[in-house]
Amino acid sequence: QMSTAGVTVQSSGSSFSGVPHMTLSRIAIDHCGSGLVVTSNAIQAAGPAEVTFEDGALVDAVGHGLALTDSGGSGTMVVLRRVRVAGNGGDGVRLHQDEPALYPGAAPMWTIVEDSLVARNAGAGVRTEYSGTFLRPTAIDTTLQRCTVVDNAGVGVDQFFATGGGAFQTMLGGTIVFGNGDDVRENPTLPAFQFVSYGDVGDGDFAGSNGNLAVDPLFRDRVAGDYRLAWGSPCVETGDPATMGGTADLLGVKRSVDGDLDAQERADIGAFEFAPLELGGPVRVGGSADLALWGPSGGRAILYFSRGEPMATP
C-alpha cells in the first residue's frame, strides 16, 4: 500500500560510479501506486544495471506492475522469474527506451520473463516502447520463456515501434498468449518478433510454424483466474522439447512431467506444468492428504505408498 512505487531501483551514475546489481526474492508488492520501478540514465561507461525479481508477485497496482525506463545508454537488464503480474491498473510489464543512441557504443536494454503469469491487467500484458528520435536505437531485446499472458485488456505482447530502424528483437518460447484485447502486435514495417516457437498464440499469427498452436489452452478455471492447464489441454506435452529438465514452473513443479500419461516426458506450454497427480496443500500428522488425480474418463489408477523412496522407477 505504498502511495508511489513499492520498490524503486534507480541508476544515474557517471563513468566512475557504480550501478545497481540487485536480486529481490520471495517478495509480494501489492496495492501500491506502481509495483517495481527501474530507471536507468547512467552513461554507458558506468556499465549495465541488473535487476532480478524472482518467486514473487506484482499485483493490484494503480499503475504498472513493472515499469522499466532506460535513457542513459549504459544498458539495463531486468529478469522476472516465476512472478505473478496480475490485476494492475496499467500494463503488467512496461518497457521504455529513450534516446540511448546519444552515446557512442550504448548498450542494449534486455528484459527476460520466465515461467511467469501476466494476467488481467488493465493495459497491455507486456509492452515495449521506443520514444527516441534516432532512426536506430542501440537494441531492445525482450524474451518471454514458458509464460502465460492471458486476459489483459490491452494487447498481450505489444511490440509496435513507430521508429527505430529495426533494432528490436522479441522472442517468445513455450508461451501462451490468449484471450487478450489483441494477443500480439507489431509494426509490419518494423517487425519485432524475431523468433516464436512452441507457443500458443490465440490470434493465429504464428500458427503452424516452429511448433506453434492457435487453440484454446483449456485452463483449469479461467473465470476464477486459475490458469493451470486442465487434463486434455493441447498445451500439455507440446512445449519446447529442449527445455532443461528440472526447470521449475510458477508453482515450483519441476519440468518435465508426463502430463498425458503416454510414458514420454516433455515440457508443457505456459507458466504451469501439468501433473496428473497432485498433492493439494500441506499434510500434517493426524490430518488428511488431499490428492487430485487427472486422467481419461473412466480410467483406473493404483496408488502406492512407501516409507522411503520407491523400490524401482514406476
C-alpha positions in Angstrom: 0.0 0.0 0.0 2.8 2.5 -0.9 1.4 5.6 -2.4 4.1 5.6 -5.2 6.2 2.6 -6.1 6.6 -0.5 -3.9 10.3 -0.8 -4.8 12.3 1.7 -6.9 15.7 1.0 -8.4 17.5 4.0 -9.9 20.8 4.2 -11.8 22.1 7.7 -12.6 25.8 7.4 -12.3 28.7 8.7 -14.3 31.7 6.9 -15.8 33.2 6.4 -12.3 30.2 5.5 -10.3 28.6 2.1 -9.7 25.2 0.9 -10.9 22.7 -1.5 -9.2 23.1 -5.2 -9.3 20.2 -6.4 -7.3 18.2 -9.6 -6.7 14.8 -9.5 -5.0 13.4 -12.9 -3.9 10.1 -14.0 -2.4 8.6 -10.6 -2.3 5.0 -9.6 -2.9 4.4 -6.0 -4.0 0.7 -5.4 -3.5 -1.7 -2.5 -3.9 1.0 0.2 -4.5 0.9 3.2 -6.9 3.1 1.0 -9.1 4.9 -2.2 -8.4 8.6 -2.4 -9.3 10.1 0.7 -11.0 13.6 0.5 -12.6 15.0 3.7 -14.0 18.5 4.0 -15.7 20.0 7.1 -17.1 23.7 6.3 -16.3 26.1 6.9 -19.2 27.4 3.8 -20.9 30.8 3.8 -19.2 29.1 3.1 -15.9 28.1 -0.4 -17.1 24.7 -2.1 -17.2 22.2 -2.1 -14.3 20.9 -5.6 -13.5 17.8 -6.3 -11.5 16.4 -9.8 -10.9 12.9 -10.3 -9.3 12.1 -13.9 -8.6 9.5 -16.1 -6.9 7.3 -13.1 -6.1 4.2 -11.1 -7.2 3.5 -7.6 -8.7 -0.2 -7.3 -8.2 -3.1 -4.8 -7.9 -1.0 -1.7 -8.5 -2.8 1.6 -9.5 -0.3 1.9 -12.4 2.1 -0.6 -14.0 3.3 -3.9 -12.4 6.9 -3.4 -13.7 8.0 -0.1 -15.2 11.5 0.0 -16.8 12.9 3.1 -18.4 16.3 3.2 -19.9 17.5 6.5 -21.2 21.2 6.5 -20.5 22.7 4.0 -22.9 24.5 2.1 -20.2 22.4 -0.9 -20.8 19.8 -2.4 -18.4 18.8 -6.0 -17.8 15.7 -6.9 -15.8 14.8 -10.6 -15.2 11.4 -11.7 -13.9 11.5 -15.4 -12.9 8.4 -17.2 -11.5 6.5 -14.0 -10.9 2.7 -13.3 -10.9 1.9 -10.0 -12.5 -1.8 -9.5 -12.3 -4.6 -7.1 -11.7 -2.6 -3.9 -12.2 -4.3 -0.7 -13.4 -1.7 -0.1 -16.2 0.4 -2.5 -18.1 1.6 -5.7 -16.5 5.2 -5.1 -17.8 6.0 -1.8 -19.4 9.5 -1.4 -21.0 10.6 2.0 -22.3 13.8 3.1 -24.0 14.5 6.8 -24.8 17.5 8.1 -26.8 20.2 5.6 -25.8 21.9 6.2 -29.1 23.1 9.6 -27.9 26.1 7.8 -26.5 28.6 6.0 -28.8 28.7 2.3 -28.0 25.5 2.4 -26.0 24.4 -1.0 -24.7 21.1 -2.8 -25.3 18.1 -2.9 -23.0 17.4 -6.6 -22.1 14.2 -7.9 -20.5 13.7 -11.6 -19.7 10.5 -13.0 -18.3 10.5 -16.7 -17.4 7.9 -19.1 -16.0 5.6 -16.2 -15.1 1.9 -15.3 -15.3 0.8 -11.9 -16.7 -2.9 -11.7 -16.4 -5.9 -9.4 -16.0 -4.0 -6.1 -16.3 -6.0 -3.1 -17.4 -3.4 -2.2 -20.0 -1.1 -4.5 -22.1 0.4 -7.6 -20.7 3.9 -6.9 -21.9 4.5 -3.6 -23.8 7.8 -2.3 -25.2 8.2 1.3 -26.4 10.9 3.4 -28.1 10.3 7.1 -27.9 13.6 8.3 -29.3 14.0 10.4 -32.4 17.0 8.4 -33.7 16.2 6.0 -36.5 18.2 3.2 -34.9 18.3 2.6 -31.1 21.1 0.5 -29.7 18.8 -2.5 -29.2 15.7 -3.6 -27.4 15.6 -7.3 -26.6 12.6 -8.8 -25.0 12.3 -12.5 -24.2 9.4 -14.5 -22.8 10.0 -18.1 -21.9 7.4 -20.5 -20.7 4.9 -17.8 -19.7 1.2 -17.4 -19.7 -0.1 -14.0 -20.9 -3.8 -14.0 -20.6 -7.0 -11.9 -20.2 -5.2 -8.5 -20.3 -7.5 -5.7 -21.5 -4.9 -4.4 -24.0 -2.5 -6.2 -26.3 -1.0 -9.4 -24.7 2.5 -8.7 -26.1 2.7 -5.3 -27.7 5.8 -4.7 -29.7 4.7 -1.9 -32.0 7.5 0.5 -32.9 7.0 3.7 -35.0 10.7 4.4 -35.4 14.0 2.7 -34.7 15.3 1.1 -37.8 14.7 -2.5 -36.9 17.0 -3.0 -33.8 14.2 -4.7 -32.0 14.3 -8.4 -31.1 11.4 -10.1 -29.4 11.4 -13.8 -28.7 8.5 -16.0 -27.4 9.3 -19.5 -26.4 6.8 -22.0 -25.0 4.4 -19.2 -24.1 0.6 -18.9 -24.1 -0.7 -15.6 -25.3 -4.5 -15.9 -25.2 -7.7 -14.0 -24.6 -6.2 -10.5 -24.5 -7.7 -7.5 -26.3 -5.3 -8.4 -29.1 -2.8 -11.2 -28.5 0.3 -9.8 -30.3 1.0 -6.6 -32.2 4.0 -5.3 -34.2 4.6 -2.8 -37.0 4.7 -4.6 -40.3 7.4 -2.2 -41.5 9.5 -2.6 -38.3 8.8 -6.2 -37.3 10.0 -7.1 -33.8 9.1 -10.8 -33.3 12.3 -12.4 -34.4 11.6 -16.0 -33.2 8.4 -17.5 -31.9 8.4 -21.2 -31.1 6.4 -23.9 -29.3 3.8 -21.5 -28.2 0.0 -21.0 -28.2 -0.8 -17.5 -29.6 -4.6 -17.3 -29.8 -5.0 -14.9 -32.7 -3.2 -17.3 -35.0 -0.3 -15.0 -36.1 2.3 -17.8 -35.8 0.2 -21.0 -36.1 1.7 -23.9 -38.0 5.3 -22.7 -37.8 8.1 -23.7 -35.3 5.7 -25.8 -33.3 3.2 -23.0 -32.6 -0.5 -23.5 -32.0 -3.6 -21.2 -32.0 -6.1 -23.1 -29.9 -8.0 -22.7 -26.6 -5.4 -23.7 -23.9 -8.2 -25.2 -21.7 -7.4 -23.6 -18.4 -8.5 -25.2 -15.2 -10.9 -22.4 -14.2 -10.5 -19.3 -16.3 -13.4 -17.4 -14.8 -11.9 -17.8 -11.3 -8.4 -16.9 -12.5 -7.0 -20.4 -12.3 -4.7 -20.6 -15.3 -3.3 -24.0 -14.7 -3.8 -26.4 -17.5 -6.7 -29.0 -17.4 -6.5 -32.6 -18.4 -6.6 -32.9 -22.2 -5.2 -29.4 -22.8 -3.5 -29.1 -26.2 -0.6 -27.2 -24.4 0.3 -30.4 -22.4 3.4 -32.1 -23.7 3.7 -29.7 -26.7 6.3 -27.2 -25.3 9.9 -26.9 -26.3 11.5 -30.4 -26.3 14.8 -28.7 -25.5 13.6 -27.4 -22.1 16.1 -28.2 -19.5 15.0 -30.9 -17.1 14.3 -29.7 -13.5 13.3 -26.2 -14.6 10.7 -25.0 -12.1 7.3 -23.7 -13.2 5.5 -20.8 -11.4 4.4 -23.2 -8.6 7.7 -24.9 -8.2 6.7 -28.0 -10.2 9.8 -29.4 -11.9 9.6 -29.8 -15.6 9.1 -32.1 -17.4 6.1 -34.2 -16.2 4.4 -36.9 -18.2 1.1 -35.0 -18.3 -0.7 -37.0 -20.9 0.3 -40.5 -19.5 2.0 -41.7 -22.7 5.2 -42.7 -20.8 7.1 -39.8 -22.5 8.0 -36.7 -20.7 8.0 -33.3 -22.5 7.6 -29.8 -21.2 4.2 -28.0 -21.4 3.4 -24.6 -22.9 2.9 -21.9 -20.4 3.8 -20.9 -16.9 2.3 -24.1 -15.3 3.4 -27.7 -15.8 0.5 -30.1 -15.7 0.8 -33.0 -13.4 -1.7 -35.9 -13.5 -1.2 -36.5 -9.7 -1.1 -33.6 -7.3 -1.0 -33.1 -3.6 -3.3 -30.3 -2.5 -2.0 -28.4 0.4 0.3 -29.4 3.3 -0.1 -32.7 5.1 0.1 -32.9 8.9 0.2 -35.8 11.4 -3.4 -36.6 12.3 -4.7 -34.7 9.2 -5.8 -35.9 5.8 -4.0 -35.9 2.5 -5.9 -34.4 -0.5 -4.8 -36.0 -3.8 -6.1 -34.7 -7.1 -5.8 -37.4 -9.9 -6.3 -36.5 -13.5 -6.8 -38.9 -16.4 -9.1 -40.2 -19.1 -12.8 -40.6 -18.2 -13.4 -44.0 -16.7 -9.7 -44.7 -16.2 -8.3 -46.5 -13.2 -5.2 -45.9 -11.1 -3.2 -47.7 -8.5 -1.6 -45.5 -5.8 1.4 -46.9 -3.9 2.6 -45.7 -0.5 6.1 -46.2 0.9 8.0 -45.1 4.0 11.0 -44.4 1.8 11.9 -43.9 -1.8 10.2 -46.2 -4.4 12.0 -49.5 -4.8 12.0 -49.0 -8.6 11.1 -46.3 -11.0 7.4 -46.5 -11.8 
